[in-house]
């Protein structure tokens, strides 16, 4: 965990505890702040359960009234409706992911115009300020993809696929674009769904149709990384195909620890849920807010440190 994030996390917890001996601080007017978190995370994606765990932990630590909302599928119309509903409640703060700025702009700008402090998280680093948000908690997806591509090229890769389970999600598209630049060799986007069985079948088919593919970058550990490893292993090609994935899952981390995959890209999504709630709580109570964005990643988990991260991943923290 980098120094900036450690300091922010410590500061948020410190103010929550200092405001009350029990750690459940009451707002100065006697009421706890109301904060709404709206993300695009799908119900079947383990990544977003960790974000939600961070939100819930921050709610416990701060005493704020926090509600977490997300559409059942990747649906920008449904998400904009959730944001609109939150604005109508006039909360003390709103945290929102922005996978598609064009689709969500009107709803987010409506919140800002209503005087509701907004923090963006996970997706939307490049448009956060333009939308009127106070800051962004997350990572640069393009830069993370570029650095992953460079690492995979250093491992000897010459022909790669980027397994994208949500084509149209701007953040995921940026990961593939960054990967292509950093890799510097032949790349292709392989579109899939969020169904691991579909991912495994399509990765296997891609490898069978093109024997020159020697590199796979998956964009989600559980949804795409694990089935990519399974596809490569089923073809007995673990020795000649390098595999990496964004984000963490216990099983993908085990594959890294076992040498079946090369590395995982950790954006510390627990912090993406925890810090916006903590910051909005501090803003509502004391008018305190960091002066800039908080980069939660990218951090790289390799075979050297994978085992250390596995336990926390299984607990829903990493």
Secondary structure, DSSP 8 states (H G I E B T S, - for coil): --HHHHHHHHHHHHHHHHT-TTS----TTSS--EEEEEE---TT-HHHHHHHHHHHHHHHHH--EEEEEE-SSS-HHHHHHHHHHHHHTT-SEEEE--S-HHHHHHHHHHHHHTT--EEEEES-TTTHHHHT-SEEEE--HHHHHHHHHHHHHHTT--EEEEEESSTT-HHHHHHHHHHHHHH-SEEEEEE--S-HHHHHHHHHHHHHH-TT--EEEES-IIIIIHHHHHHHHHTT-TTT-EEEEES--HHHHHHHHTTSS-EEEE--HHHHHHHHHHHHHHHHHH----SS-EE---EEE-TTTHHHHHHHHHTT--
